[in-house]
Amino acid sequence: QVQLVESGGDLVQAGGSLRLSCAASGSIFSVYAMGWYRQAPGKQRELVATITSGGTTNYVDSVKGRFTISRDNVKNMVYLQMNSLQPEDTAVYYCNAEMRTPFSIRSIYWGQGTQVTVSS
């Protein structure tokens, strides 16, 4: 069994900061790219940031300069540091990871999501 578990979501005022964490656990051989996505009410899920196993990062334009994605390859964890949060950042944040497991050479796994609410 392989799972991703997010934590760190909370209610915060505009201009504040949060740090999301996501831990991959179970029968894992390798973790390739990891990422964060978000889904606001009534909207489609969108990419926020990704990071390769080598540390190359990619961000959606709306979070560049405010959010930082990082990972710990030993612990199989990915983080999202979110600064200068705005009400439009309010969403459920999901982490995902492409992994090699006993069940698949390369498959995408998703966490259950963590709620981030930014009040104005």
C-alpha positions as CSV (number, residue, x, y, z in Angstrom):
1,Q,0.0,0.0,0.0
2,V,1.3,3.4,-1.0
3,Q,-0.1,6.7,0.3
4,L,0.5,10.4,0.4
5,V,-0.6,12.4,3.4
6,E,-0.7,16.2,3.4
7,S,-0.7,18.4,6.5
8,G,-0.4,22.1,7.3
9,G,-3.6,23.6,5.9
10,D,-5.2,26.2,8.0
11,L,-7.1,29.5,8.2
12,V,-4.8,32.5,7.8
13,Q,-5.2,36.2,7.2
14,A,-4.2,37.8,3.9
15,G,-0.5,38.5,3.9
16,G,0.2,35.6,6.2
17,S,2.2,32.4,5.6
18,L,1.7,28.6,5.7
19,R,3.9,25.6,5.1
20,L,2.3,22.5,3.7
21,S,4.0,19.1,4.1
22,C,3.3,15.9,2.2
23,A,4.7,12.5,3.2
24,A,4.9,9.5,0.9
25,S,4.9,6.1,2.7
26,G,4.5,2.5,1.9
27,S,6.2,0.1,-0.5
28,I,8.2,2.7,-2.6
29,F,11.1,1.9,-4.8
30,S,11.7,5.4,-6.2
31,V,10.0,8.8,-6.2
32,Y,10.3,10.9,-9.3
33,A,8.5,14.2,-9.7
34,M,6.4,15.6,-6.9
35,G,4.0,18.4,-7.0
36,W,1.3,20.5,-5.4
37,Y,-2.1,21.2,-7.0
38,R,-5.1,23.1,-5.7
39,Q,-8.8,23.2,-6.3
40,A,-11.0,26.1,-5.4
41,P,-14.8,25.8,-5.1
42,G,-16.4,25.6,-8.5
43,K,-13.0,25.5,-10.3
44,Q,-10.9,22.9,-11.9
45,R,-7.8,21.5,-10.1
46,E,-4.8,23.5,-11.2
47,L,-1.1,23.0,-11.0
48,V,0.7,25.1,-8.3
49,A,4.3,23.8,-8.4
50,T,6.3,20.8,-9.3
51,I,9.8,19.6,-8.4
52,T,11.9,16.9,-10.0
53,S,14.0,14.4,-8.2
54,G,17.0,16.5,-9.1
55,G,15.4,19.7,-7.7
56,T,14.2,21.5,-10.8
57,T,11.2,23.5,-9.9
58,N,8.2,24.9,-11.9
59,Y,5.5,27.3,-10.7
60,V,2.2,28.6,-12.0
61,D,2.6,32.3,-12.7
62,S,0.2,33.4,-10.0
63,V,2.4,32.0,-7.2
64,K,5.9,32.9,-8.5
65,G,7.9,34.8,-6.0
66,R,5.4,33.9,-3.2
67,F,5.5,30.1,-3.0
68,T,8.5,27.8,-2.7
69,I,8.4,24.1,-3.3
70,S,11.1,21.8,-1.8
71,R,11.6,18.1,-1.1
72,D,13.5,15.7,1.1
73,N,14.5,12.7,-1.0
74,V,15.6,10.7,2.1
75,K,12.2,11.1,3.8
76,N,10.1,11.1,0.6
77,M,8.5,14.4,1.5
78,V,7.6,17.5,-0.4
79,Y,6.9,20.9,1.1
80,L,5.2,24.1,-0.1
81,Q,6.1,27.3,1.7
82,M,3.4,29.9,1.0
83,N,4.1,33.5,1.7
84,S,2.1,36.7,1.1
85,L,-1.1,34.6,0.9
86,Q,-4.1,36.2,-0.7
87,P,-7.8,35.2,-0.6
88,E,-7.6,33.9,-4.2
89,D,-5.2,31.2,-2.8
90,T,-8.0,29.7,-0.9
91,A,-8.4,26.1,-2.0
92,V,-7.9,22.5,-1.2
93,Y,-4.3,21.7,-1.8
94,Y,-3.3,18.3,-3.0
95,C,0.2,16.8,-3.3
96,N,1.0,14.2,-5.9
97,A,4.0,12.1,-6.7
98,E,5.1,9.9,-9.6
99,M,6.6,6.7,-8.0
100,R,7.9,3.3,-8.8
101,T,6.3,0.7,-6.5
102,P,6.0,-3.1,-6.5
103,F,2.7,-2.5,-8.3
104,S,3.8,-0.2,-11.1
105,I,6.9,1.1,-12.8
106,R,5.6,4.6,-12.9
107,S,2.3,5.7,-11.5
108,I,0.9,9.0,-10.1
109,Y,-0.4,9.0,-6.6
110,W,-2.5,11.7,-4.9
111,G,-3.0,12.7,-1.3
112,Q,-6.4,13.4,0.2
113,G,-6.0,17.2,0.3
114,T,-5.6,19.9,3.0
115,Q,-7.7,23.0,3.2
116,V,-6.1,26.4,3.0
117,T,-8.4,29.4,3.7
118,V,-7.2,32.9,3.4
119,S,-9.4,35.6,4.9
120,S,-9.3,39.2,3.7
